[in-house]
Amino acid sequence: MKKKLKSTLILILIMVFFAPQAVHANMASPSKSDIGSSVTFEKNGVISVISEVLDITVDGAEADIFVTYRMKNTTNESISTQSMFLSPNIENSNTELLVNGKSIEYVADSYSLNYSTDISTDNWQYAVLVDEEIAIENNDKTVDTISFQMDFAPNEEYDVVVSYCYRLGGYPDYNFNVKRGKIEYYLAPAAMWKDFSSLTINLYLDEDMPIIKSSNLKFEKIDTRTYQYVSDTLPEENLEIVIDENWWQNIFSTIRNPYLPFTLLMFSPIILIVLVVIIFVVWRVHQKKKFY
């Protein structure tokens, strides 16, 4: 009997430690997940996102991210929910979190990331795997997160504000001044709240990289180095922006490139042949004109 009871307890523990943990929406997870388990976002049927305003201010090789969610409890009951915000560079980003105007504690963690962004279907899920070794082995993306709790009174509405410093991808600070920055932001998980009504993204670029090279969302230029995206629906994909130098900055950067002399030397035979051909063609044309 004791043997059977012991086997049953072991089986229960295995199921607890390795079963996926279900949580809610763009921010939502247990404060500490178990190794080998996963965090899966599920639809939250009571909390709505009235608006999301995302401000991205580029400064050199970094960007200051400041996002404000206007959240509302749509029920006549008090609600508490564990929440997760996906945020890169959490250890060195001076992350700040305000819930209903008050600074609250949060738990920072790092995960490997597997997910589907098909948010048009009811069974959309966003799974965050805990084991980073699995991510490295499978070449999955890693992401840092902050986990915290939101408490709502009946029908209460308030702001949730998250701010942090984002290290641009690409190569924004090479010593010969070549610039090209990549910005990514996780928009898709917000589809897991009950409703989503409004999204505004303000992008403020600096003089080093003043133009949008490419973006999966269509931004409108509203001022000098200032761009904006406004929508009453959530995009079907996460935000991906590439910013760059303008054409004359690119030329100047190319001239300053320390590898330019080596590159010219390597292609010098081809360049010489092209110059000889051009000179010969010009000479032949000139000769023909003398005879006619």
N, C-alpha and C positions, 0 to 999 in steps of 0.2 A: 504493500500500500504506500509506504514512504517513498519507495523507488518510483512508483507511478506518479505521485504528487510532485516529486522533484523534477521528473521529465516534463510534466505539464507546465511548471513554473519556468523552466528553461525555454520552452517553446513560446510562452507568452512574452518573455523578455526579448527573444529574437524578433518576434513580430513587432514589438514596440520600438526597438532600436533601429530596425531596418525598413519599416514601412514609410512611404512618403507622408510628409506632414502638410496638410492642406491649410492654406491661409488666404487672406483676402487682399486683392487689388494692388494698385501701383505701389503701395507701401503695405507690407503685411508679412509677418513671419514670427515664429517663436524667437525669443531672445537668444537662444542657443540651440542649434540643431545638432543632432547626433551624427558622428562620422558614419558615412555610408547611407544616410537618409537623404531625402530631397525635399525642397520647399516648393510647393505648387500653388500658384495663385488661382483662386476660384472666384466666381461672380459674387459680389456683395450686393444684396438686394435691399439694403436700407440706407446706405450712405451715398449721397450724390455729390458730384463735382460741379459746382455752379460755374466756376471759371478756373482757368490755369493761365498765369502770366509768367512767362519765362524770359528773363533778361540775361543776355550773354554779352559781356564786355571784354573785348580782347585787349591785352596789354603785353606786348612782346611775345614771349613764348608761352604765355599762360592766358587763361580767360577766367574772369570772375562770373560764376553762375549764381543767379538769385531767382528762385522760383516761388511763386505764391499760389497756393491752392485755396479756393474758397469752398469749404466742405459743409454739407448740411445733413443732419439726421432727419429723415423724412417720416419717422414714426412718432407716436405719442408715448414712447418708452425711453428710458435711459439706455444708452448703448456704449459699450467699451469694445474696442477692437485693437488687436496687435497689428502694427503697420510696419512696412518695410519700404525704404527709399533706396533705389539703385544709384550709387554715386561712385565715380572713379576717384582714385588717389586719396582715399579717405584718411590715410595716416598723415599725410603732409598737406592737407587742404584747408586746415582751420575751419572745419565744418561747424555751422551754427544751426540750431533748430529751435523754432518758436511755434508753439501750439496755443492758439487763442491768446496770443500776445505774451505768453510766458515761455521762458527758456526751460526746456525739460531735458532729462537724461535720456541717452540713447545707447544702444550697444552696437559697436562697429565690428564688422566681420568681412571676410573675403571668401568668395565662392567661385567655382567654375560654372559656366553658363551654357545651358542648352535650352532652346526655346523655339516655339513656332509663333509667327506674328500674324496668323490668319485670324484677325479679331472680328471678322464679319460672322463667324459661326458661334453657336452657343457653347460649344465644348472647347473653346480656346483655352489653352493652359500655358503657363509660364513656369518652367521648372528650373530651380537653381540647385545644382549639385554641390554638396559640401566638400567632397574630397578633391583637393586641388591637384593631386597626383594623377587622378583620372583625366582632368582637364589637359594637363601637359601631355599625357600619353595619347589622347585623342585629338590634340590640337584645338580644343575648345577654348572659347574666350573666357577670361576671368573678369570678375566685377566685384567692387567693394560695395558694401551696403551699410545702412544704419537702420536699426530696428527700434521701435518705440510704441507707446500706447496712446491712443486717442480716446477720450471720454466725452460723450455728448449727453446733454440733458434732452428731454423730449423736444423735438422740432428745433433744436439748437443749430445755429449756423456760425461758423468762424473760419479764420484764416490759419493755414499751416504753411510756414515759411521755412525753406531750406536754402542755405547758401554755402558755397564751397569754392575752392580754387581748382581749376581744371588745367592740367598740363596738356598743351596741344600736341597732337600726333604729327606725323609728317616730319619736316626738318625746318622748324622755325628759327633756329639760332645757330646755323653753321657759321664757322668763323669767317668765311668769305661772303657772308651776308645773303646767301641764297635763302629764300623764304617760301614756305608752303605749309599751311597749317590744316589739321583735320580736327573737326569737332563732331562728337557723337553724343546724343542724349536719348535716354530711354523714354519714349512717349507711349509705346504700345501697352504697357501694364495698366495704364489709367483706364483702359476699356473695361477693366474688371469691376469698377464701381457701378452702382445702380444706373446712374445717368452721367452723361458728360455734355455740358452745354456750350462751352466757349474756350477757345485756345488762342492766345496771343504770344508771339515770339518776337522779341526785340533784339536785334543783333547790332552791336556797336563795334566797328572795326577801328584799328589804329593806323597810323601812317605807314608802318612797315608792311602791312598786308591789307590794303584798302579795298580789295575787290573780292566778290564771291566767284570762285572759279567754277564750282559745281555745287548743286544742292538737290536733294530728292524732293524738297518742298519749294514752291515758287514764292520767293521773297520779292517785295516791292521796295524800291529805293525811295525813302521819304526825306532824306537829308544827306549831307556830306558824310560818307562812310557809315550811314545808318540805314538799316534794312528792317522790314517788318513782314511778318506772316500772320494773318488773321483767319480763323475758321470757326464755324459753329459746330463742327464735327471733328472727331479725332482722326488723324491720318492713319492709314492702314500699315504704316511702317515707322520705325524709329528715325529720329532726325540724324542726317548725315550731311555735313557741310565741309567743303574744301575751300579755304581762302588763300589768296595768293597776292604777289606783287603785281603792279600794273606793268605795261609793256616796257616802259623806259627803265623801271627798276630792275626788271629781268635782264635787260641789256647790260646795265651797270654791274649787276651781280655776276653775269657771265664773264665780263672783263676782269673782275676781281678774283675769279675762280683760280686758285693756285694750281689746279690741274690743267688749265688752259694751255700753257706752253708745251707740256708733255703731249696733250692731245693734238696740238698743231704739228708738233714734231713727228708724231706717229703717222699723221695723214699728209705730211709734207710731200711725199712722192706723188700722191694723187693730186694734191693742190697744184704742184709744179706742172704736171701733165696737162691739167685743165687750163692753166695760164698759158702754156705753150700753144695749145690748140686755139685758144681765143686770139692770141697774138697772130698766129698763122692765118686764121680766118680773116681777121681785120686787114692784114697785109695783102692777102689775095683780093679782097674787095677793093682795096686802094689801087692795086695794080691794074685791075680790070677797068676801073674808072679812067686811068691814064691812057688806056688804049682806045677808049670810046669817046 
